[in-house]
Amino acid sequence: MSLAKDEFKCKHCGALVIDEAFYKMACLAREIADTPFVISSGYRCPEHNKAVGSTSMNHVSGKAMDIKALYGPQRGKILKGLYKAGFTRVGIRKDFIHADVTDAVESCWLY
């Protein structure tokens, strides 16, 4: 089961901007993880990005996603899929995992 592009629409205005290489990596990560990816935040229009308090442009550029993740085994599967698909920038919070491809610097952080 692949990810539908409309899952990445802005929750504020409904617009969709998505980098094609990022989208292909996200679909591959989902396939490897073999668990549903519920996208809680994909593309964000500038107004939505500002409203959620972000100054980063990763969601605005269509090269980022937040995946709902509520328990350990689910997080493990999602992380495995992300890393095996080539994502090298990942942020972990207790209710979601962020992944983006906006910077060449490998990084993993906690919220």
Wavefront OBJ file of the C-alpha trace (Angstrom):
o trace
v 0.000 0.000 0.000
v 1.578 3.254 -1.100
v 0.904 6.729 0.183
v -1.628 8.884 -1.652
v -0.347 12.341 -2.497
v -3.493 13.936 -1.073
v -2.394 12.731 2.396
v 0.273 15.450 2.188
v -2.145 18.355 1.577
v -1.918 21.384 3.852
v -4.331 20.992 6.760
v -4.931 24.772 6.661
v -5.690 25.568 3.022
v -5.721 22.233 1.205
v -2.867 23.127 -1.145
v -0.339 20.498 -2.104
v 3.319 20.988 -2.910
v 5.403 17.817 -2.832
v 8.897 17.110 -4.091
v 8.713 14.022 -6.322
v 11.976 12.453 -5.068
v 10.831 12.963 -1.469
v 7.449 11.385 -2.269
v 9.088 8.320 -3.825
v 11.319 7.906 -0.742
v 8.284 8.219 1.539
v 6.433 5.520 -0.412
v 9.473 3.236 -0.278
v 9.831 3.833 3.473
v 6.183 2.894 3.985
v 6.638 -0.284 1.940
v 9.743 -1.313 3.908
v 8.126 -0.518 7.268
v 5.099 -2.651 6.392
v 2.940 -0.559 8.699
v 0.516 2.284 7.915
v 1.927 5.796 7.708
v -0.670 8.286 8.924
v 0.610 11.657 7.744
v -0.294 14.201 10.416
v 1.546 16.998 8.608
v 2.928 17.075 5.074
v 2.969 20.259 3.053
v 2.286 23.432 5.030
v 1.482 26.725 3.383
v 3.491 29.619 4.850
v 0.509 30.763 6.938
v 0.003 27.295 8.459
v 3.728 26.909 9.091
v 3.759 30.215 10.970
v 0.596 29.304 12.906
v 2.198 26.114 14.257
v 5.237 28.115 15.358
v 7.727 26.720 12.851
v 10.477 28.826 11.319
v 11.849 25.890 9.301
v 11.038 25.709 5.608
v 11.114 21.905 5.295
v 7.321 21.424 5.278
v 6.811 24.570 3.172
v 9.180 23.177 0.529
v 7.196 19.932 0.223
v 10.134 17.870 1.454
v 8.968 16.867 4.947
v 6.363 14.809 6.742
v 5.235 14.033 10.258
v 4.011 10.467 10.723
v 1.689 9.614 13.608
v 3.460 7.148 15.918
v 2.036 6.344 19.337
v 3.847 3.255 20.606
v 7.318 1.687 20.559
v 6.939 -1.176 18.077
v 5.209 1.135 15.583
v 8.002 3.711 15.975
v 10.595 0.993 15.416
v 8.984 -0.131 12.158
v 8.605 3.439 10.911
v 12.209 4.304 11.770
v 13.483 1.147 10.062
v 11.547 2.058 6.921
v 12.754 5.647 6.931
v 16.432 4.803 7.358
v 16.396 1.927 4.857
v 14.679 4.165 2.293
v 17.481 6.730 2.651
v 16.098 9.345 5.050
v 18.907 10.756 7.185
v 17.035 13.555 8.981
v 14.572 12.326 11.581
v 12.968 13.910 14.624
v 11.124 11.888 17.257
v 8.333 13.038 19.541
v 6.106 10.838 21.662
v 3.212 11.110 19.184
v 4.924 11.484 15.797
v 8.103 11.009 13.792
v 9.312 13.783 11.498
v 11.353 13.019 8.362
v 12.707 15.431 5.776
v 15.215 15.705 2.954
v 16.025 19.401 3.140
v 19.612 19.348 4.361
v 22.698 17.281 3.576
v 23.547 17.113 7.293
v 22.535 13.795 8.862
v 20.653 14.378 12.081
v 18.306 12.774 14.578
v 16.682 14.858 17.282
v 14.083 14.644 20.024
v 11.271 17.146 20.546
l 1 2 3 4 5 6 7 8 9 10 11 12 13 14 15 16 17 18 19 20 21 22 23 24 25 26 27 28 29 30 31 32 33 34 35 36 37 38 39 40 41 42 43 44 45 46 47 48 49 50 51 52 53 54 55 56 57 58 59 60 61 62 63 64 65 66 67 68 69 70 71 72 73 74 75 76 77 78 79 80 81 82 83 84 85 86 87 88 89 90 91 92 93 94 95 96 97 98 99 100 101 102 103 104 105 106 107 108 109 110 111
